[in-house]
Every structure is written in structure tokens, then in C-alpha cells.
């Protein structure tokens, strides 16, 4: 698979995300800039400029009219997707590490960092796409305990928010009551990513404990485990094949003191059901921080510590792959 290299960032990527149609790709990095690209050829559509710190997360609503970003400058910002105009700023006492629109586009969740005496929080704000004014008052505030939340995502029908925590645990929050409906021990180290299946009934997590795991949403029951030999930063599900894609790698400080294979900076493909690794794609010159799969399953994008986004459109052989069991 010959990748398209997107060179629109000067620092490490933090999140890549396709819009619901799969024709656009959103990317953010630690260089204060959010970019919008055409997914089929890597042409840059434009940028969203205004943040004063590293960007951690980005998302857009279903019709791709609104974009939301979360930053280390202690703000989340709402943008007009087509013009890049800033529509609203939400201010917090600490950095915003994850943002995500609800499935009905009526709300957006924001996960904040725990720092300087301020507790981590999951904030839910109402978003009115037809109004230029947005509310600064959250409709819900969840305070994860005893460990801070690192990532979160909406469940099926927006009924719950699933959060991953620094201690490796998962919680299913009934966000309208700001209470955990269920908790589960998921990993032995911090959870670095959560990505839902398209209907929200199950999801995949990645962790620094060198595993990615599949969970049922309603019960948090573990379904599958994918074991790697390096810390994982992201995991994604593919819709056309029974495969999952994992990304991670050792930090630069670790690479210089070990004899491991070049830091293990490959995208790793595992069979979703049988849990076996079936292939790898090389290319990045540093750890892979984020992975996203195009909604139609025809391509995937990875963002690395090296500042590059690599967009891979799958070859015909990919669709002929059959697991030999």
C-alpha cells in the first residue's frame, strides 16, 4: 500500500479522525494547528487557527458543518467547518484531552486533565447548530474517581458515556445522572484510546500495558485481547474485514537504550475474532500516536510522533484476505 504523506504539522500528531462520509480527514498535533484534508488525495482544505497551546483532540458533527477541538491552552473551541470561523470558546481550569460529538450531534463531551489541584472531569455541553450562541453551562459534569479519565466516548443511542482511566479501569457513566452505572478492571496500565463500533454496542481500547481489548458496551464484559510487544497508543476497528489495527511504539528514550527492532513503529493488523497478528505496515519514524479507519473501510490513516500523517488506501488483495484457521 503506497501511502499518501500529509505534511501539515511540525510536531507530534495527537489525533486523526474521518468525518462520517469519509471524504474528509481532520488532524491535530502539538503545534497549535488543526487541519482539514481531502481524504482521497491528501490535499489540504484549510486550517483552524486560534488555539494557544498544543491540540489534543478533534471531532466533527455528522453533516460536517461544525468542528470541535480540545487543547492544552485550557479551552475547547467550536468552529464553522467550511469557513474556519471560530464560533465559541469553552474555558476550563486544565487542558482538554478528548472531545467528541454525541451520535445525535446535540451534545459534545470534553475530558479535562487532572492538574494543580483541579480534578479530572467529563463535561457535557449542549450544541445548537442553528444558533450562533452556545451555552457555557454544562448539562452534566462527571468527576471520575479514584483515577482520572484519559479518554471517553458516547455509547449506543447516547445513553451512556464510556470512559477509560489512568489506572486501566473502565466506567460506564449514566451521564444524565452524573453517576457510574458500572465499573470494570480492563487493563494493567493507563488506557490511551477508545473507539466505538459504528452502532456503539461494543468498542476497542488500547493501553500502555501492551494490549488492546474488545468490550461489550452494555456490560463492559471483555470479549477479545490483542497482545503486542510494545506500548499501544491507539486501536481502531475495520468495517469491511474482521480486523483491528493497533498503533504504538517505544519512546525515543527507550529506543536508544534497547536493541529492539527500530522502536516497533508499525501499524499492526490483528484478526478481530481469533486475536492473531496477521500483518504490519511500516513507515513512521516514531511511535504511532493515533489511528483512524475510513467509515467505508477502504483506507486508514495514522499519525505519528514524527509529525507525519500517513493515509493508506487498501490494495485489492486486502479485500481477498482470508484467515487460515
C-alpha positions in Angstrom: 0.0 0.0 0.0 1.6 3.2 -1.2 0.8 5.8 1.4 -0.1 9.5 0.9 2.1 11.5 3.2 0.4 14.6 4.7 2.9 17.2 5.8 0.8 19.8 7.6 2.2 19.6 11.1 5.5 20.5 12.7 5.1 18.5 15.9 3.8 15.1 17.0 0.3 14.1 15.9 -2.3 13.6 18.7 -5.4 12.6 16.8 -6.6 11.9 13.3 -10.3 11.4 12.5 -12.5 10.9 9.5 -15.8 12.6 9.1 -18.9 10.5 8.8 -18.9 10.4 5.0 -15.2 9.5 4.9 -14.3 12.1 2.3 -12.5 14.4 4.8 -9.8 13.9 7.4 -9.3 16.0 10.5 -5.9 16.1 12.2 -4.4 17.8 15.3 -1.0 17.9 16.7 1.1 19.6 19.4 1.8 22.6 17.1 -1.5 24.5 17.8 -3.0 23.9 14.4 -6.0 21.8 13.3 -6.0 20.7 9.7 -8.8 19.6 7.3 -7.8 17.4 4.3 -9.4 15.7 1.4 -9.2 12.0 2.3 -8.8 10.7 -1.3 -5.7 12.7 -2.3 -4.3 14.4 0.8 -5.0 17.9 -0.4 -5.3 20.3 2.5 -8.7 22.1 2.6 -7.8 24.5 5.3 -6.8 25.1 9.0 -8.5 26.1 12.2 -6.2 28.6 13.9 -6.7 30.3 17.3 -5.5 27.9 20.0 -2.5 29.0 22.0 -1.3 25.5 23.1 -0.9 22.0 21.8 -4.1 20.4 20.5 -5.1 17.0 21.9 -8.4 16.1 20.2 -10.8 16.9 17.3 -14.2 15.8 16.1 -16.9 17.0 13.7 -20.7 16.5 13.6 -22.4 14.2 11.1 -23.0 16.7 8.3 -19.5 18.2 8.8 -20.8 21.7 9.4 -19.2 22.0 12.9 -15.8 21.1 14.2 -14.8 20.9 17.9 -11.2 20.9 19.2 -9.6 20.4 22.7 -6.3 22.0 23.7 -3.6 22.3 26.3 -4.5 26.1 26.4 -7.4 25.0 28.7 -10.0 25.6 26.1 -12.3 23.7 23.7 -13.4 25.6 20.6 -16.2 25.3 18.1 -15.5 26.1 14.5 -17.5 26.5 11.3 -16.2 23.6 9.3 -16.3 25.2 5.8 -15.0 28.7 6.6 -12.8 28.0 9.6 -14.5 30.8 11.6 -14.3 30.3 15.4 -17.9 30.2 16.8 -17.4 29.6 20.5 -14.8 29.0 23.2 -15.3 26.9 26.4 -12.8 27.6 29.1 -11.6 25.2 31.7 -9.0 25.2 34.6 -6.9 22.5 32.9 -6.2 21.0 29.4 -8.9 19.4 27.3 -7.7 15.9 26.3 -10.6 14.5 24.4 -13.7 15.9 22.6 -16.5 14.0 20.8 -19.9 14.9 19.4 -22.8 12.7 20.5 -24.4 10.5 17.9 -27.4 12.8 17.5 -25.0 15.9 17.3 -26.9 17.6 20.1 -24.2 17.4 22.7 -20.4 17.3 22.9 -18.3 15.7 25.6 -15.0 17.1 26.8 -12.5 15.3 29.1 -10.2 17.5 31.1 -6.8 16.8 32.7 -6.2 16.5 36.4 -3.6 19.1 37.4 -2.6 21.7 40.0 -5.3 20.7 42.4 -8.1 20.5 39.8 -9.8 17.1 39.4 -10.3 15.5 36.0 -13.8 16.0 34.6 -16.0 14.8 31.8 -18.2 17.8 30.8 -21.2 17.5 28.5 -22.4 20.7 26.7 -25.4 21.2 24.5 -24.6 22.3 21.0 -27.1 24.2 18.9 -26.1 24.0 15.3 -28.7 26.5 14.3 -27.6 29.3 16.7 -24.5 31.4 16.7 -24.6 31.4 20.5 -23.7 28.4 22.6 -24.1 27.8 26.4 -21.2 28.0 28.8 -23.1 26.0 31.3 -22.6 22.2 31.1 -25.7 20.0 31.2 -23.6 17.4 33.1 -20.3 17.2 34.9 -18.8 13.8 35.8 -15.9 13.6 38.3 -14.1 10.2 37.7 -12.6 8.7 40.8 -10.4 7.4 42.2 -8.4 7.6 39.0 -8.6 10.4 36.4 -10.3 9.8 33.0 -8.0 9.8 30.0 -10.4 9.1 27.1 -14.2 8.8 26.7 -16.8 8.0 24.0 -20.5 8.0 23.6 -22.3 4.6 23.7 -25.3 3.4 21.6 -28.1 5.9 21.4 -26.0 8.3 23.5 -27.4 6.5 26.6 -24.0 6.3 28.4 -20.5 7.7 28.2 -17.8 5.1 28.4 -14.6 6.4 30.0 -11.1 4.9 30.2 -9.0 5.8 33.2 -5.3 6.2 34.1 -5.4 3.2 36.3 -6.6 1.0 33.4 -10.2 0.8 34.6 -13.4 1.4 32.5 -16.6 3.1 33.7 -20.0 3.3 32.1 -21.4 6.6 33.2 -25.1 7.4 33.1 -24.3 11.0 32.2 -27.7 12.4 32.8 -27.4 11.5 36.5 -23.6 12.0 36.6 -23.1 8.6 38.1 -21.2 5.5 37.1 -23.7 2.7 36.2 -20.9 0.2 36.0 -17.1 -0.2 36.5 -14.7 -2.8 35.3 -10.9 -3.6 35.5 -9.8 -3.5 31.9 -6.0 -3.0 31.7 -2.9 -3.1 33.9 -1.9 0.4 32.8 -3.4 3.6 31.5 -6.0 3.5 28.7 -4.8 5.5 25.8 -7.7 5.3 23.3 -11.3 4.2 23.0 -13.0 3.8 19.6 -16.6 2.6 19.3 -18.0 0.2 16.7 -20.4 2.0 14.3 -23.5 1.1 16.3 -22.0 1.7 19.7 -22.7 -1.8 21.0 -19.0 -2.7 21.5 -15.7 -0.9 21.5 -11.9 -1.3 21.4 -9.4 0.1 23.9 -5.6 0.4 23.7 -3.3 0.7 26.7 0.3 1.2 27.8 0.2 -2.4 29.1 0.9 -3.6 25.5 -2.6 -4.9 24.8 -5.8 -3.8 23.0 -9.1 -5.2 24.2 -12.6 -5.5 22.8 -15.5 -4.9 25.3 -19.3 -5.1 25.1 -20.7 -1.7 25.9 -23.8 -2.5 28.0 -22.0 -4.9 30.4 -18.3 -3.9 30.0 -17.6 -7.7 29.5 -14.2 -8.4 27.9 -14.6 -10.1 24.5 -11.1 -10.3 22.9 -7.5 -9.4 23.8 -4.8 -8.4 21.2 -1.3 -8.7 22.6 1.6 -6.6 21.3 5.2 -6.3 22.3 5.2 -2.6 22.8 3.1 0.1 24.4 -0.1 0.9 22.4 -1.4 4.4 21.8 -4.4 3.8 19.6 -6.6 1.0 18.3 -9.3 1.0 15.5 -11.9 -1.4 14.1 -12.3 -2.1 10.4 -15.8 -2.4 8.9 -15.1 -4.5 5.8 -12.8 -7.1 7.2 -12.7 -8.9 10.6 -9.6 -7.0 11.5 -8.4 -4.4 14.1 -5.5 -2.0 13.6 -3.1 -1.2 16.5 -0.5 1.6 16.8 2.1 2.5 19.3 5.9 2.1 19.8 8.6 2.8 22.3 9.5 6.4 23.3 12.8 7.7 21.8 14.5 7.5 25.2 13.8 3.8 25.3 14.9 3.1 21.7 18.4 4.4 22.3 18.9 2.0 25.3 17.5 -1.2 23.8 18.2 -3.4 20.9 14.6 -3.8 19.9 13.6 -3.5 16.2 13.7 0.2 15.5 11.2 1.1 18.2 8.4 -1.0 16.7 6.7 1.8 14.8 4.4 -0.3 12.7 0.7 -0.4 12.3 -0.3 -3.9 13.4 -3.2 -5.8 12.0 -4.9 -8.5 14.1 -7.8 -10.8 13.4 -10.7 -9.5 15.4 -12.1 -12.9 16.3 -9.1 -15.1 16.5 -6.8 -12.5 18.1 -3.7 -13.4 15.9 -1.5 -10.8 14.3 -1.8 -11.1 10.5 0.3 -8.2 9.2 2.2 -5.0 9.7 2.7 -1.7 7.8 5.9 0.2 8.3 6.7 3.8 7.6 6.6 6.1 10.6 9.9 7.3 12.2 8.5 7.4 15.7 5.7 6.0 17.8 2.2 5.9 16.2 0.0 8.1 18.4 -3.3 7.8 16.6 -5.1 5.6 14.1 -8.5 6.1 12.3 -10.3 3.9 9.7 -12.3 5.4 6.9 -16.0 4.6 7.5 -16.4 2.6 4.3 -13.3 0.6 5.3 -11.3 1.4 2.1 -8.5 3.3 3.8 -6.9 4.1 7.2 -4.8 7.0 8.5 -2.1 7.0 11.1 -0.5 10.0 12.9 3.0 9.7 14.4 5.4 11.3 16.8 7.4 12.2 13.6 4.8 14.8 12.7 3.5 12.9 9.6 0.1 11.6 8.7 0.1 8.6 6.5 -3.1 7.7 4.6 -3.2 4.1 3.3 -5.8 3.1 0.7 -6.1 -0.6 0.8 -4.9 -2.7 -2.2 -7.3 -5.2 -3.9 -5.5 -8.0 -2.1 -6.7 -6.7 1.2 -10.3 -7.5 0.4 -9.4 -11.0 -0.6 -7.7 -11.8 2.7 -8.9 -15.0 4.3 -7.8 -16.1 7.7 -6.4 -19.7 7.6 -7.8 -21.4 10.6 
